[in-house]
Amino acid sequence: MKINFTRIRKKIIKTYVDVISLDEAIQKIVHWAEKGESKYVSIMNSNDVVKSWIDLNYREISNSADLSAPDGAPIALALRLYGYKHQKRVTGIDLLEKLIPILLIKDLKIFFYGSKNLVLDKISLKIRKLFPNSKIYFKSPPFRKLTLQEDKEIINMIKEINPNIIFVGLGCPKQDIWISEKRKVLNSVFIGIGAAFDYYAGTLKRAPIFMQNNGLEWLYRLYKEPKRLFIRYLSSIFLFSLGLFLTMFLKNKN
């Protein structure tokens, strides 16, 4: 099936983000996976955009993505401020939940890379309850820098499986750096999915629907993990707001 997809991207501070709906993103990703194409999908939130603003190397990786989904509520809001009035969030967990059954019905191979074995086991159990013969594969790498031998073994394992799609849950920016390196030697659709592994497995609970729909999911996460997220959210919100104001103000002055 031919997908009509004219790519529209908007620069938010220094990072390009796609103007796209969840359904359009799914159609495009499935199309790439069926064709066996090598693609990179990033899931961008305000913290990622701030990191991209500060870190040139990370910015180059982010802006090389074949699709950058507007995950965070501030990102979707920024796109609406730029005139795309119907833009909504396209979150990692929503992509994961909708993509998995479509991919498995099409008998495509899925590889999950990252997170802990406990989380991966829960994902496997959840999927196999619905799709007993699903072609799903998992690898939880050590939480440290891999040796050259370990890295080679992982690459060889993935090559042997030859998955159509690889969900990568290593956290930002580690997952994006890994994808940037491995897409040169692996032919697959890579999606940097972050904490979506935990949400899908049920080891982390999502915010209530009304908070998800009103851009308040970050507040729920802060409530659940205040020590880990308070400083990160405070700095991210301040810097994102500052960067967005400066870029929009300078644009309007010009």
Summary of the structure (lengths in Angstrom):
residues: 254
radius of gyration: 18.0
end to end distance: 43.5
largest distance: 59.1
contacts: 784
relative contact order: 0.15
helix: 54%
strand: 14%
